[in-house]
Amino acid sequence: MSLTPALPPRASPTSYLFIDGGSFMQSLQRVWDRYFGGDQPPLDWLAIRGSHRKVFYYDAIPVQQASEDDNTHAARVAPKRAELAHIERQKGFHVRTGDVRHRRRRGNEQKMVDVQLSVDALLTASRGVFSECTIITGDLDFKPLLTALVDMGVDVSLVYPSGETNEELMAAADSAVPIDIQMCLGWVENSYPAKKLLPWGQYTFSSGALPVQGSLFNWNDSAFGQCLVRTHDGVSFEVLTEIAPNMPSHRLVLTGKDKKMLRTYSEDVFHLNIPEQGW
């Protein structure tokens, strides 16, 4: 019989999420433009929150221009105020606002937003309120914040716009994950019809010669070997590859109803380029 006293169960780490609203929405819009023709799907804010205890969302409201009267300015910023009010009503979300001012040489700049996010994150971290945090941004100006949080012992995750974020910012975090279509789709309400049209893909254990007969067309890829496109269940298209990179016993299988979306998804997620021939 052990005389060692049983330890109490360890509490789960507390995690906060800090969102640079301008960077976040721009990243989403690029994905929506690429997949949904610019349409803006409704967001599932609870899915965005995930397991984080609290979410702090930072965004800017354009200031009144010299040429605007009060009514004109109020009408111009009304959609932004409505958007932020909607976010504020979500469980666990807290919105902090600054303003956007135009600078002759640098264009539009968010004032106070970046500073407020940094101050809030450092202040709460210094109080030991959270041990983990995620920051959604692609702005290199936040590198000192990430470095300071890491030095304080906080586990810092960065979620960043793919292809548009400086390597120094990514390296400053403990982990860095790009915003891609799969992540964005998880943030979209299930009621959005186009969500069901998005292709899906998986690696299977099958490999070797492909059933080329009956395919719409086939080609050779340097990483995936021989590939083909064929119809599937009468309403979808299916892409099969001979092998998967670094997994010779596997092949990639992609299925989708929309040709353009299938090509885009294949390129973005699996880095497989499907030729336009035969489509």
Secondary structure, DSSP 8 states (H G I E B T S, - for coil): ---S----------EEEEEEHHHHHHHHHHHHHHHHTT----B-HHHHHTT-SEEEEEEEEE---TT--HHHHHHHHHHHHHHHHHHHTSTTEEEEEEEEEEETTTEEEEESHHHHHHHHHHHHHHTTS-SEEEEE---GGGHHHHHHHHHTT-EEEEEEETTSS-HHHHHHSSEEEEE-HHHHHHTB-TT-GGGGGS-EEEEES--SS---TT-SEEEEETTTEEEEEEEETTTEEEEEES-BTTBTT-EEEEEES-HHHHHHHHHHHH-----STT-
